[in-house]
Amino acid sequence: MTATATWQNWSGSVACAPRRRAAPRSEADLADLLREAGRDETTVRVAGSGHSFVPLCATDGLLLALDAMQGIVAADPERREATILAGTELHRLGEPLLAAGLGLANMGDIDRQALAGAVATGTHGTGPTLGSLSTQVVGLRLLLPSGDPLDCSPTRDPAVFAAARLSLGLLGVVTHLTLRLLPAYRLHERTWALPFDDCLAQLDDLIAVNRHCEFFWSPPDDACALKALNPTDRAPWTAPAPPAAPAGLARYLGPERVDWSHRIFPSDRQRRFNEIEFAIPAADGPACLRDLRALMQRRHRDVAWPVEYRTQRADDIPLSPAQGRATVTISLHQAADRPYETFFRDTEAIFRHYRGRPHWGKIHYHTAAELRDLYPHFEEFERVRRQLDPSGRFLNRYLRDLLLE
Ligand SMILES: Cc1cc2nc3c(=O)[nH]c(=O)nc-3n(C[C@H](O)[C@H](O)[C@H](O)COP(=O)(O)OP(=O)(O)OC[C@H]3O[C@@H](n4cnc5c(N)ncnc54)[C@H](O)[C@@H]3O)c2cc1C
C-alpha cells in the first residue's frame, strides 16, 4: 500500500499520512476492511468530521470515514427514540427528526460533527439537568476489530455498553446508534451582556431558572455575553435587532428569537482556533473562573478569545468527564495560527487544582497516571477495551500514551 494524501483536523493542529483511506458504504464493506486490516496487522482509526483538536484520528495505517453511512434508520415517536447511522453529521439530523416529531434533548455549540464522533468524546451543551450526547445513547452496534458485529444496550452486554457510550473510537467502529429523544420542541433564545462581577453574582439564579444557560467572558472587555434557552410554545419569531454590546462580545449576541430546537442550538464558528476545556465540580466553577481570569490578566493579556462557561449534570459513564459529579465546563481558546502551549499549560495548572477532567477531544497535557487518578472507573473501560481489542489494533501512539504509559 502507498501513502495517501495527508489528513488534517479542523483546526490544523493534527495531520497524518495514512497508508490507506476508505469510506465504506455498508456494514459488509466495513467488515471486509476490518478483516483485511487484521490480516495485514494494520492499525485502524475512524475519523468523524475531524473536529477534535488532538490526534484521536491520526494513523499511518487505515483511516476509515463513515461519510457514506448517514441518515435515520428508524424513528419511533411513541418510544421517543431513533436509530441513526454513525456517520450522520448533526446538522443533517434536525429536520428529519422534526418531521418525525422528535428533537435532541441538548446540543453543543456547533452541529458539524458526525454523530459517532461527537458521542465518542462526550460532546456536550449546557444545562444543569442535561447530560452529554453520550448520555442520550440507549443502544449501539460496534463492528469489532475482527469485523464481527456486537449490539449493546443497558440490558445487552451492559459493561460494553457503558464503555462504548464514550469510547474514543477504541472498541471498534460504531455503525449505528439509538438515541433517546424528546418530542419536537421550540426554544426561546435570549442573549445579553453583563460586567464580569454582575454575571458571577447572578450566576446561580440564572443557571437554576433557565433550562440552558451559558456565558462567554471577554478578557479585553471584562464583560460577559450570556445566553439563555428555554422551551416555549410560541410560534417561530425573531426580534428586529440584537442587544447592544461591547465590541469583543458582539459575535456572541444575537436578536431574541424562537425556533425549533435544532435551529437554535448551533452557532457559527468560522474563525479557526485551538481549545482546552476541563470539567470541574460544579460548586468550584466560579472560583476556578476567577483564578483563570486573574491568570489571563497577569500573564496572558495577548489572548482576546472569550472563555466559555457551561454546566452539565452528573452521569455514570466510565470515561465521562461528568462521571459522578455535577459539572461546570470551562473552555479557553487561542487562534489556530498562534502558539498556545504556554497559555494552555498555565490554565491547566489551575484546572489541576480543582481536579478538573480534560475534554477528550480537546488539548491537554495530562498523563495516563493522572487520568487514572481522576476517573474511578478507568479500569472498567480498560478491561472492556482489552477484551474487544486484545492486539491493540485501534490504538495509535497518542492513545497508547494517554491510556497506557
Ligand atoms: C468549532 C468546534 C466547536 C466545538 N464545540 C463543542 C461543544 O460545544 N461541546 C463539546 O463538548 N465539544 C465541542 N467540540 C469538540 C467536538 O465536538 C469533539 O471533538 C467531537 O469529537 C468532534 O466530532 P467529530 O465528528 O469531528 O469527531 P472526530 O474528531 O473526527 O473523532 C472523534 C473521535 O470519534 C471517533 N469516531 C468517529 N467516528 C467513529 C465511529 N463511527 N466509530 C467509532 N469511533 C468513531 C474517532 O476515532 C475519534 O476518536 C467542538 C469542536 C470544534 C472544532
The ligand as an SDF file (V2000), in Angstrom:
LIG
                    3D

 53 58  0  0  0  0  0  0  0  0999 V2000
  -15.6930   24.5950   16.3370 C   0  0  0  0  0  0  0  0  0  0  0  0
  -15.8250   23.4880   17.3540 C   0  0  0  0  0  0  0  0  0  0  0  0
  -16.8540   23.5560   18.2880 C   0  0  0  0  0  0  0  0  0  0  0  0
  -16.9800   22.5320   19.2430 C   0  0  0  0  0  0  0  0  0  0  0  0
  -17.9850   22.6380   20.1540 N   0  0  0  0  0  0  0  0  0  0  0  0
  -18.0890   21.6970   21.1230 C   0  0  0  0  0  0  0  0  0  0  0  0
  -19.1290   21.7880   22.1050 C   0  0  0  0  0  0  0  0  0  0  0  0
  -19.9570   22.6940   22.1000 O   0  0  0  0  0  0  0  0  0  0  0  0
  -19.1530   20.8330   23.0760 N   0  0  0  0  0  0  0  0  0  0  0  0
  -18.2360   19.8270   23.1430 C   0  0  0  0  0  0  0  0  0  0  0  0
  -18.2970   19.0040   24.0560 O   0  0  0  0  0  0  0  0  0  0  0  0
  -17.2670   19.7090   22.2030 N   0  0  0  0  0  0  0  0  0  0  0  0
  -17.1860   20.6140   21.2040 C   0  0  0  0  0  0  0  0  0  0  0  0
  -16.2130   20.4870   20.2520 N   0  0  0  0  0  0  0  0  0  0  0  0
  -15.4010   19.2620   20.2380 C   0  0  0  0  0  0  0  0  0  0  0  0
  -16.0340   18.2210   19.3100 C   0  0  0  0  0  0  0  0  0  0  0  0
  -17.4210   18.1250   19.4910 O   0  0  0  0  0  0  0  0  0  0  0  0
  -15.4340   16.8280   19.5920 C   0  0  0  0  0  0  0  0  0  0  0  0
  -14.0570   16.8590   19.4710 O   0  0  0  0  0  0  0  0  0  0  0  0
  -16.0630   15.7560   18.6710 C   0  0  0  0  0  0  0  0  0  0  0  0
  -15.4930   14.5090   18.9790 O   0  0  0  0  0  0  0  0  0  0  0  0
  -15.8180   16.0210   17.2170 C   0  0  0  0  0  0  0  0  0  0  0  0
  -16.6460   15.2030   16.4370 O   0  0  0  0  0  0  0  0  0  0  0  0
  -16.1120   14.6960   15.0230 P   0  0  0  0  0  0  0  0  0  0  0  0
  -17.2380   14.0360   14.2900 O   0  0  0  0  0  0  0  0  0  0  0  0
  -15.3920   15.7710   14.3310 O   0  0  0  0  0  0  0  0  0  0  0  0
  -15.1400   13.5420   15.5110 O   0  0  0  0  0  0  0  0  0  0  0  0
  -13.5710   13.3470   15.2380 P   0  0  0  0  0  0  0  0  0  0  0  0
  -12.8260   14.4470   15.8640 O   0  0  0  0  0  0  0  0  0  0  0  0
  -13.3690   13.0970   13.7960 O   0  0  0  0  0  0  0  0  0  0  0  0
  -13.3550   11.9860   16.0540 O   0  0  0  0  0  0  0  0  0  0  0  0
  -13.5200   11.9830   17.4400 C   0  0  0  0  0  0  0  0  0  0  0  0
  -13.4220   10.5490   17.9620 C   0  0  0  0  0  0  0  0  0  0  0  0
  -14.5330    9.8000   17.4870 O   0  0  0  0  0  0  0  0  0  0  0  0
  -14.0890    8.5680   16.9460 C   0  0  0  0  0  0  0  0  0  0  0  0
  -15.0640    8.1370   15.9440 N   0  0  0  0  0  0  0  0  0  0  0  0
  -15.6150    8.8500   14.9450 C   0  0  0  0  0  0  0  0  0  0  0  0
  -16.4960    8.0840   14.2740 N   0  0  0  0  0  0  0  0  0  0  0  0
  -16.4970    6.8710   14.8450 C   0  0  0  0  0  0  0  0  0  0  0  0
  -17.1960    5.6440   14.6110 C   0  0  0  0  0  0  0  0  0  0  0  0
  -18.0820    5.5160   13.6190 N   0  0  0  0  0  0  0  0  0  0  0  0
  -16.9240    4.5890   15.4040 N   0  0  0  0  0  0  0  0  0  0  0  0
  -16.0260    4.6770   16.4120 C   0  0  0  0  0  0  0  0  0  0  0  0
  -15.3470    5.8120   16.6870 N   0  0  0  0  0  0  0  0  0  0  0  0
  -15.5890    6.8900   15.9200 C   0  0  0  0  0  0  0  0  0  0  0  0
  -12.7270    8.9110   16.3670 C   0  0  0  0  0  0  0  0  0  0  0  0
  -11.9490    7.7510   16.1720 O   0  0  0  0  0  0  0  0  0  0  0  0
  -12.1800    9.8020   17.4620 C   0  0  0  0  0  0  0  0  0  0  0  0
  -11.6520    9.0270   18.4950 O   0  0  0  0  0  0  0  0  0  0  0  0
  -16.0640   21.4560   19.2670 C   0  0  0  0  0  0  0  0  0  0  0  0
  -15.0230   21.3990   18.3320 C   0  0  0  0  0  0  0  0  0  0  0  0
  -14.9020   22.4070   17.3780 C   0  0  0  0  0  0  0  0  0  0  0  0
  -13.7930   22.3540   16.3740 C   0  0  0  0  0  0  0  0  0  0  0  0
  1  2  1  0
  2  3  1  0
  2 52  2  0
  3  4  2  0
  4  5  1  0
  4 50  1  0
  5  6  2  0
  6  7  1  0
  6 13  1  0
  7  8  2  0
  7  9  1  0
  9 10  1  0
 10 11  2  0
 10 12  1  0
 12 13  2  0
 13 14  1  0
 14 15  1  0
 14 50  1  0
 15 16  1  0
 16 17  1  0
 16 18  1  0
 18 19  1  0
 18 20  1  0
 20 21  1  0
 20 22  1  0
 22 23  1  0
 23 24  1  0
 24 25  2  0
 24 26  1  0
 24 27  1  0
 27 28  1  0
 28 29  2  0
 28 30  1  0
 28 31  1  0
 31 32  1  0
 32 33  1  0
 33 34  1  0
 33 48  1  0
 34 35  1  0
 35 36  1  0
 35 46  1  0
 36 37  1  0
 36 45  1  0
 37 38  2  0
 38 39  1  0
 39 40  1  0
 39 45  2  0
 40 41  1  0
 40 42  2  0
 42 43  1  0
 43 44  2  0
 44 45  1  0
 46 47  1  0
 46 48  1  0
 48 49  1  0
 50 51  2  0
 51 52  1  0
 52 53  1  0
M  END
$$$$
